[in-house]
Amino acid sequence: MNSSTFSVFTNWHPHPEVLISLTIIELLYLFLVSYIPQKNPNIKHRPYDTALFTTGILILLIALISPIHEISDGFLFSAHMVQHLLLTLIAPPLLVMSTPNWLIAPLMQIKLIKNCLRIITKPIIALSIFTLMFSIWHIPNLYHTSVTNHYIHISEHLMFISTAIIMWIPIFSRIIEIPRLSYLLQLPYIFILSIGQILVFAPITFSTEPIYQWYINAPRIWNITPLTDQQLGGIIMKVGSGTIFLTLMIIAFFNWYNEENQIK
């Protein structure tokens, strides 16, 4: 590995908009989970939630300012898929499951917000929004536009994160007005999500030629051909998402099974 290639793997990009936004979100969360319980002794905050939320924010930072971002934007499609995995399937569920009802309750008192959230988090709508958004941004022409325009790329990432949060709410919601799905209903919900991932990445993985012009022209590192890189990216996303979804389905199944036994 020459010095220029090595620098790619050590190059952090501290994008101000990313650092400022995520720092504000983290500090606001820390303030609210400390302030609200102090004002209301009936509210108990779990330190475990703070750890989960902070981990989610750190994962977003790693995805957006670490060498992963540099490599994914300029060199490897497969690295971009690692980034997308972090932005949609790793960080968002941590943020959702670490946000207690009492933290969201003031927002839910606003009728417009409550009604909108109730609509977009309906299971069929939530998974459709996420799958559609994820599919559209992997259309070659739109994908090329996103990696060549910084502001469009920011918009893409914001859409990924926001639609992923919506998608995870039916599974991990702690909001009283938007209860999570029963364990039994989580099974088909997660299964359909996994099918959506297959429909997106099967053509990418099994294509016999590169379909993303940006990576065809990108400098080569590790002597990986554009086609191998593309196929590897499809495998990373499918195996990564498949592992997550299968694990959640197993957990949901055993939780449902235990509930049924307790009823009997």
Buried (B, 14 or more C-beta within 10 A) or exposed (E): EEEEEEEBEEEEEEBEEBEEBBEEBBEEBEEBBEEBBEEEEEBEBEEEBBEBBBBBBBBBBBBBBBBBBBBBBBBBBBBBBBBBBBBBBBBBBBBBBBBBBBBBBEEBEEEEEBEEBEEBBBBEBBBBBBBEBBBEBBEEEEBBBBBEEEEBBBEBBEBBBBBBBBBBBBBBBBBEBBEBBEBBBBBEBBEBBBEBBEEBBEEBBEBEEBBBEBBBEBEEBEEBEBBBBBBBBBBBBBEBBBEBBEEBBEEBBEBBEEEEEEEE
